[in-house]
């Protein structure tokens, strides 16, 4: 079964409800950010999606470093860039 997607507009002070147990309130809106207040039952986990991506990248980097004998900072930076496909910076590290 596919996920449902609902696109709505809300202003500061407004919110939405998901079922009877989840409430999402718009706390603050600026030009580039929206601050949300999320009320859920304690047994449900709420986390930011970007933290999952960061955790996966950190685990990859840790595994890469633990399986190699990289002792210098420059060599470590090169290996990490290759593993994550980040273009090298120009100039100093």
N, C-alpha and C positions, 0 to 999 in steps of 0.2 A: 504494500500500500504506500502511495506517495505522500509526501508531507504537504500540509496546507500552507499557503502563503496568503497573508492578508496585508495589504498595503493601505495604511490610513494616515491622515494628518492629525496631529495633536498639537496643542499649544501648551505653554508653561502652565502648570496647575491642573491640566487635564490628565487623563490616563486611560488605560484599558484593563479589562479583566479577562483572564483565560480560565474558563470553568469557574468553579466556586472558590478555588484555593489560591489562585495566582493573580496578583495585582501589579501593574506596572504604571508608575506615575512619572510624569515629566516634571522634574524638579527645577531645571534651569536650561535655558537655551542661549547660546552665544552664536557668533558668526560661524564658528568651525566645530562646535561641540554641543552635545546634548547630554545633560546629566539626568540619569534615570534612577528612580527608587523602585526596587523590586522586592515584593513581599511574597514569599513562598513558604510552604510547610518545611520544617527543619529537615525532614528526611529527603528532600529534593536538593540536588547539588546545582548551584548557579555559579558559572565561571565565565570569564572572558574567553572568546574564541582565540584571540591572539596569544594568550598565555599557553595554550596547548601547542601551537606552532613553535613558540619559543622553546618549550620544554623538549620537543622532539629534536630541534636543532642542537640544543645543549647536550642531549644524550648522544647524538651522532658525534659531536666534537669530542666529548669525553671518551667515547669508544675509540675514536681515531687516535687520540693522544695516548691512551693506555696501551694500544697495540704497537705503537712505534716508539723508538728511542730518540725522540726529538729533544735535544738539550738546549738549543739556542732559540731565542725569540723570533728571529727572522724565519728560520726553518719552520717553526710552529705556525706562524702567520701564513706562509705559503701553503702548507698542508691544509689548514682550515679553509682558506679561500678556495682551493681546489675542491674540497669536500662539499662546500656549500655553493660553489660556482659564483662567488662574489668577485667582481673585477678588482684587480689590485689598485691601490691608491698610488698616486704619483708622489714622489718625494719620500720623506721619512715614514716609518711605521707609525 
